[in-house]
Amino acid sequence: MANFEMFQRTVLSVFLALISLSASAFAPFVIEDIRVEGLQRIAAGTVFNYLPLKVGDELNNKKSASAVKALYKTGFFKDVRLEQQGNVLLVSVVERAAIADITIEGNKVIKTEDLKEGLKGIGLAEGRVLDRALLDKIEAELRRQYLSMGRYGVEIETTVTPLERNRSAVRIQVTEGESARIRQITLIGNQDYETEDLKDLFQLSTGNWLSFFTKNDRYSRQKLTGDLETLRSWYLDRGYINFEVTSAQVSITQDRQEIYVTINMREGNQYKLGHIALKGKMVVPEVELQEKITLQEGAIFSRKDIAAVNESLSERLGQDGYAFANINVIPEMDDAKSTVDLTFLVDPGNRVYVNRVNITGNTKTQDLVVRREMRQYEGSRYSNKEVERSQTRIRKLGYFENVKVDTVPVAG
């Protein structure tokens, strides 16, 4: 019976410790002073800022439990205790260690700065509180970055070294391994175009005798993403408005050395252009804008050609000072006929005048020399034609590797 009672008391004690959150049982009393013990790095003001108690409050068991919970919630402490000393509340804390330094070694294909940026996203950075659960996330995050580059054999080892003043140094050792090679690329769903012709568009490749030098048979998620976008653009420029990649599957052999890529697609029908209209506010002669629309009814729809017309219309408006003109292309599809009517809607915005010409990056000569070549003058109406002339003349001076012009709107 005595053993049973001892067991019962032990279980009860553990249970109460869990639900009380290290808050001692208090007979209600009015707090005359609050003292904090155990701080090493964290300022006392930080504790008082999060502590939902102040001098003059009456403290009871419910409030003490809430106070302990509030301090735990900050993540700064691994232990919090409240004690009563007369009418003084003593807050005893044990801080979590802070990260003093993060060292990453062994990485070559990914820069240390890029790896650390990824670790910041999961809460690991110098100065942050070290959470042991966070260390488990380190391997997952670094592995994610390396897997995206096809480094399926990567190994991550993390070591934490305690330092003075409750700080820790985190050392991450990376063994990158080799990129997996692409064994096979399979396209499913293409009916109008040959598989090999589509594969020629890709950066991803199963390789050839030059792959030892070019590494063009190495898999990376970035390459796959780029290739899928290239494939979409290629079809959209050939009239396949409803084209979509339904899935892209990547599988790896058991030895993690070879990759199989399978791309499923749905081509849809090829569309042609129907009626083409120009609408909106015509601030320049409409006939001049119509001349910029080189698309013909009955031609195959092409996103690239439409974008070129859009740019030509914007450039023409820019010549007359409408630097921030907006051209909206409104398509109207007829699925039964597989045609698309297009409306170019012109919103010229306000005519723009040049307030000021600022020159930056000039270390070769006086600004006066550069300004002499400007054909776009301060106070005059903006003209993209004159801006281009100015850019060409400055480039011909031979002083600069690159000449870039930015047009920035200002108030008024």
PANU-441515 format. One record per residue (C-alpha): x, y, z. Coordinates in steps of 0.02 Angstrom, whole numbers, padded with zeros to 5 digits, always signed. Example, Ala and Ser with C-alpha at 12.3 -4.5 7.8 and 13.67 -1.06 7.14 Angstrom:
REM PANU-441515
+00615-00225+00390/+00684-00053+00357/
This chain:
REM PANU-441515
+00000+00000+00000/+00143+00118+00042/+00224+00085-00127/+00059+00122-00213/+00041+00287-00120/+00219+00336-00165/+00186+00299-00348/+00024+00398-00340/+00112+00548-00263/+00250+00541-00394/+00129+00541-00540/+00028+00681-00460/+00185+00785-00433/+00238+00769-00616/+00063+00813-00675/+00056+00970-00568/+00229+01023-00627/+00169+01015-00806/+00010+01115-00783/+00083+01244-00665/+00221+01296-00787/+00343+01315-00643/+00231+01439-00553/+00227+01410-00366/+00062+01411-00276/+00031+01585-00204/-00082+01650-00070/-00145+01809-00153/-00036+01960-00114/-00007+02136-00181/+00158+02153-00273/+00268+02289-00197/+00421+02254-00303/+00477+02140-00445/+00654+02072-00460/+00726+01970-00604/+00868+01843-00583/+00964+01737-00708/+00983+01861-00851/+01145+01853-00950/+01113+01933-01118/+00933+01987-01115/+00894+02156-01036/+00780+02163-00884/+00672+02286-00981/+00633+02149-01106/+00567+02038-00965/+00461+02179-00893/+00395+02217-01068/+00326+02039-01088/+00279+02010-00906/+00091+02043-00886/+00116+02100-00706/+00166+02263-00623/+00192+02335-00451/+00023+02359-00367/-00058+02207-00449/-00132+02072-00339/-00049+01907-00383/-00141+01743-00376/-00114+01570-00448/-00205+01608-00611/-00106+01766-00644/+00059+01683-00601/+00025+01541-00724/-00019+01668-00860/+00141+01765-00824/+00251+01610-00838/+00164+01560-00999/+00191+01735-01072/+00378+01729-01037/+00395+01553-01109/+00304+01610-01265/+00443+01736-01305/+00558+01590-01344/+00699+01675-01247/+00696+01559-01097/+00707+01372-01067/+00653+01388-00885/+00545+01517-00794/+00499+01516-00609/+00402+01638-00501/+00436+01648-00314/+00366+01754-00173/+00484+01838-00050/+00373+01934+00067/+00279+02052-00047/+00417+02046-00178/+00394+01943-00337/+00554+01855-00391/+00562+01804-00574/+00698+01674-00602/+00742+01631-00782/+00864+01523-00877/+00900+01595-01049/+00911+01493-01207/+01081+01506-01288/+01100+01634-01427/+01187+01598-01591/+01353+01692-01588/+01422+01627-01751/+01371+01518-01898/+01508+01433-01998/+01472+01335-02156/+01613+01230-02230/+01629+01114-02378/+01508+01207-02492/+01568+01249-02667/+01422+01247-02788/+01312+01357-02676/+01383+01517-02602/+01388+01533-02412/+01284+01693-02422/+01147+01601-02517/+01146+01457-02393/+01136+01576-02245/+00993+01671-02329/+00897+01508-02340/+00933+01471-02157/+00868+01642-02107/+00700+01590-02177/+00688+01452-02046/+00745+01565-01904/+00931+01523-01898/+01038+01679-01897/+01174+01756-01791/+01099+01836-01636/+00943+01728-01638/+00897+01614-01493/+00956+01436-01522/+00809+01318-01524/+00859+01135-01526/+00712+01096-01639/+00787+01224-01758/+00940+01117-01784/+00832+00981-01860/+00768+01108-01986/+00945+01154-02039/+00977+00989-02123/+00807+00992-02208/+00833+01168-02276/+01011+01140-02338/+00960+00973-02412/+00816+01059-02502/+00936+01183-02581/+01055+01047-02638/+00919+00931-02701/+00857+01073-02811/+01027+01064-02897/+01022+00876-02916/+01145+00843-02774/+01051+00694-02703/+01204+00626-02613/+01229+00780-02505/+01272+00753-02321/+01246+00884-02185/+01327+00876-02012/+01289+01008-01881/+01394+01039-01725/+01348+01159-01584/+01489+01224-01471/+01442+01315-01308/+01528+01483-01282/+01539+01605-01137/+01391+01715-01089/+01265+01582-01139/+01307+01588-01324/+01338+01450-01449/+01434+01429-01611/+01350+01329-01747/+01463+01238-01870/+01387+01158-02025/+01492+01036-02124/+01429+01003-02301/+01482+00858-02410/+01403+00905-02576/+01422+00746-02676/+01399+00739-02864/+01250+00799-02966/+01140+00659-03029/+01149+00633-03217/+00995+00634-03327/+00968+00461-03398/+00806+00492-03493/+00684+00633-03535/+00510+00576-03587/+00377+00690-03661/+00197+00631-03660/+00050+00718-03745/+00137+00807-03890/+00047+00765-04051/+00086+00907-04172/+00274+00918-04141/+00409+00786-04132/+00483+00744-03962/+00662+00770-04018/+00622+00944-04086/+00548+00993-03918/+00694+00919-03822/+00811+01030-03922/+00730+01179-03834/+00785+01117-03663/+00935+01154-03556/+00912+00982-03480/+00993+00848-03585/+01038+00665-03577/+01210+00720-03634/+01335+00672-03767/+01522+00645-03780/+01552+00827-03730/+01454+00811-03567/+01613+00770-03472/+01666+00950-03505/+01500+01043-03522/+01406+00953-03380/+01247+00975-03484/+01179+00809-03423/+01173+00865-03240/+01000+00888-03167/+00940+01043-03073/+00765+01098-03026/+00803+01274-03090/+00843+01205-03262/+00683+01102-03264/+00579+01254-03214/+00661+01357-03351/+00633+01221-03480/+00448+01207-03437/+00428+01395-03460/+00522+01385-03626/+00404+01247-03681/+00250+01352-03635/+00317+01504-03727/+00360+01400-03880/+00182+01334-03894/+00102+01504-03856/+00203+01580-03998/+00129+01449-04115/-00053+01475-04074/-00081+01347-03936/-00168+01464-03814/-00233+01325-03703/-00068+01231-03694/-00023+01169-03520/+00104+01059-03435/-00006+00945-03330/+00138+00870-03231/+00327+00856-03222/+00390+00703-03132/+00568+00671-03077/+00625+00500-03017/+00797+00445-02961/+00881+00276-02962/+00914+00187-02798/+01099+00232-02803/+01050+00416-02825/+01159+00432-02979/+01033+00443-03122/+00876+00546-03152/+00723+00507-03258/+00616+00658-03308/+00438+00636-03372/+00340+00787-03436/+00154+00769-03470/+00070+00902-03577/-00092+00947-03662/-00070+01043-03825/-00249+01094-03861/-00301+01172-04027/-00201+01296-04129/-00285+01467-04137/-00279+01600-04272/-00310+01786-04261/-00483+01853-04295/-00534+02036-04293/-00403+02159-04229/-00460+02326-04157/-00379+02482-04085/-00476+02577-03952/-00447+02702-03814/-00390+02882-03803/-00301+02932-03964/-00180+03069-03912/-00076+03044-04069/-00143+03019-04246/-00236+02854-04247/-00167+02809-04418/+00009+02812-04345/-00040+02690-04210/-00130+02579-04335/+00032+02568-04433/+00115+02491-04282/-00010+02346-04280/+00075+02227-04400/-00035+02078-04355/-00146+02008-04491/-00316+01925-04476/-00299+01739-04511/-00118+01732-04451/-00070+01608-04315/-00085+01680-04140/+00085+01722-04065/+00113+01795-03893/+00284+01857-03947/+00212+01953-04097/+00076+02030-03989/+00206+02087-03861/+00307+02166-04003/+00155+02265-04062/+00120+02319-03884/+00298+02384-03868/+00287+02476-04035/+00128+02565-03981/+00208+02615-03816/+00363+02680-03905/+00259+02787-04023/+00164+02864-03877/+00328+02891-03786/+00392+02997-03931/+00256+03124-03892/+00289+03129-03706/+00177+02989-03643/+00316+02899-03551/+00203+02791-03446/+00070+02743-03573/-00017+02578-03541/-00078+02464-03682/-00199+02329-03626/-00225+02183-03744/-00400+02110-03727/-00424+01939-03809/-00592+01865-03853/-00583+01681-03897/-00700+01583-04009/-00667+01402-03965/-00784+01336-04099/-00684+01423-04237/-00516+01418-04145/-00494+01605-04171/-00449+01751-04058/-00509+01930-04080/-00389+02059-04008/-00423+02234-03946/-00276+02349-03908/-00343+02472-03778/-00239+02631-03766/-00222+02720-03599/-00091+02856-03631/-00089+02928-03456/-00024+03105-03434/+00104+03190-03544/+00270+03193-03454/+00402+03330-03442/+00580+03303-03383/+00606+03380-03211/+00789+03339-03187/+00929+03238-03267/+01038+03150-03137/+01204+03070-03185/+01277+02933-03076/+01427+02817-03095/+01534+02942-03190/+01714+02932-03128/+01799+02958-03296/+01761+03139-03339/+01663+03292-03284/+01473+03282-03287/+01473+03430-03406/+01551+03319-03540/+01409+03195-03521/+01274+03329-03518/+01339+03401-03682/+01286+03239-03767/+01110+03242-03695/+00970+03274-03820/+00836+03257-03688/+00838+03421-03593/+00776+03467-03420/+00609+03557-03427/+00567+03491-03600/+00435+03366-03651/+00492+03187-03629/+00533+03092-03788/+00598+02914-03787/+00674+02950-03958/+00781+03089-03885/+00825+02981-03736/+00889+02845-03853/+00990+02974-03952/+01066+03037-03790/+01110+02861-03735/+01194+02823-03902/+01296+02985-03899/+01356+02955-03721/+01405+02777-03762/+01508+02839-03910/+01614+02945-03793/+01705+02783-03753/+01721+02819-03568/+01591+02696-03505/+01564+02508-03516/+01376+02528-03501/+01253+02672-03512/+01084+02644-03433/+00939+02767-03427/+00801+02751-03296/+00642+02854-03307/+00573+02885-03133/+00405+02971-03103/+00403+03112-02975/+00259+03200-02889/+00184+03347-02983/
